[in-house]
Amino acid sequence: MRSLSCVLVREALGGERGAFDVVLYHHDGAPATKSDPVVKRMRQTWVAGGFPEPLVPVVPMRETEAWVLADRTALVKALNVRRLGRAPDSGPGVESCPDPKAVIETLLRDEAGINPSKSGVLRALYVTVAETADIGVLRKVPAFRQWWNDMTEALEGLGYQHG
């Protein structure tokens, strides 16, 4: 039995056919025993819907915010500090961070002296990290690497070339 959310996604995108080349389906990954069946159902629903566009799951362990912590150099730039006094896990270790959002808020408040609840602060941090992060560093994070490989495969299947 397909879940209602999968059917709703399929129906919503069905009305937009021709407006996209790839669909990214995000689902936080921890624990995998919870996320894997959901992603599998979404893939089955997608195939059953006859969509020619590839569906690429984005399944970060814990939360996508963990990826913000992966590149310490980009994080230092985004926080506009010389270095981090209490550095969080970075690189592949970010996937074991139990609450990346709380770590980011603590870094903003304690390291950069910025109120994380101030309007636009988190978005600005995320954008800056995204613009300056080293893809090589991010690709060391297993969930990011999986998304990268799946996205590369999807784009190559559409005729794009990578590398």
N, C-alpha and C positions, 0 to 999 in steps of 0.2 A: 504494500500500500504506500502510495506516495504521500508525503506530508503536504499539508495545506500551504505552508510557506513556499515549498518548491513549485507547486502549481501556480501560486500567485506570482512568483518571479517569472515563470515561463509565460504566463498570460500578459504580464506587464511588458515584457520584452517583445512578445509577439506583435504588439501594437506599434513597435518601433523598428520593425524589420527594415533593413536597408540603411539604418542610421548608425550602425556600428560594425566593426570588423571582428572584434574580440570582446568577450564578456568576462570580466573579473568577478569572481564570486568569493566574497570574504566571509570567513568564519574563524573566530578565535579557536586555537587548536588544543588548548589544555582542558581536560585530558584528551588524549587521542581516542580513547574508547568512546568519548562523547562526540567528538568532531568527525571522526572518520565515517561513521554511518550517515551523518547528515550530508557530507560531501558526496558520498556514494549515491544517496538518494537524489541529490541535485543533478549529478551527472546522468543518472538514469532518466530523470524527468526531462533533462535537456535533449538527450538522444531521442526519447519518445516524441518530443515536440518537433523533431525534424529540422532543427536549426542547423544550417550549414556552418555558422560561425563557431570557432572553438570556444569552449568554456574553460577558463583557467582559474583554478582555485587559488586563493591567497589565504594560507592557513598558518599564521604565526603562532608559535607556542606562547601561551598566555595571551598577550595582546600585541598589536602592531607597535605600540609605544616602546616595546622592548627593543625594536630595531633602531629607535632614536638613540639608545644608549650604546649601540655597537661600536661606533667610531668615536673614540674619546677625543681625537683631534677636532672633528667637526663639532662635537658637543662643547668643547672649550671655546671655539670660535662663536658658536651660537649664543653661549652664555656671556660672551665678551669678558672673559677672565683669562689671566695668564696661565693658570693651571687649576686643577681641581684638588681641593684639600682632602676631601673624602671621596675618592673616586669609586663609582659603582663598577660592577662587573662590566666588562666590555667584550668585544669580539663574540665568539661562540657562546660564552658564558651568560649572555643576556637572556637566553632562553630559560635559565633556571631562576631568574629574578621573579619572586612571587607577586610583586606589585609594582610594575614599571611606572605606572602613573604616579604613584606616591614618591618614587625615587626622583622622577622628573620634577615634581613639585618641590621636593626638598632641595634639590640642586638649585632651582630658581630662587627659592627663598634664602637658603643658607650660603650658597656659593656666590650668587650674583646679586643678592639683595633685592630681588624683584618679587612682587606679590603675584603668585601664580593664578590667583582668582581675578586679577585685573583683566578687563576685556581685551582680547586679542593677543595676550602674552603667549599662551600655549601655541596658538596657531603660528605666530611669528617664529617661535623656537623651532617648531616642526618644519616650517618652510626653509629656514636657514640651514638646519641640519640636512634636509633633503637636497639642498643646493650644493652643499659642501662635502657631503659624505663620500668616502672612497668606496666605490662599488666593490673593489677587491676585498676590503674589510667586511663589507656587508655580506659578500658571498661566502664568507667563512661561517656565517650563522646558518645552521642547517635548514631552517624553515625558509629563510630568504633565498638560499641557494636553490631549494626545490622550486619556489615560485619563479626565480630567474630562469631556471632550466625549462620549466613548463611554458613560460612566456616566450622564450626563445624558440622553442619547438612550434608553438602556435603561430608565431610570426613567420618563421621559415616555411611553415605549411601554407601560408598565404602568399609566399613568394618573396618575402623580405629576406635580406641577407644580413647576418650578424658576423662581426669580427672582421 
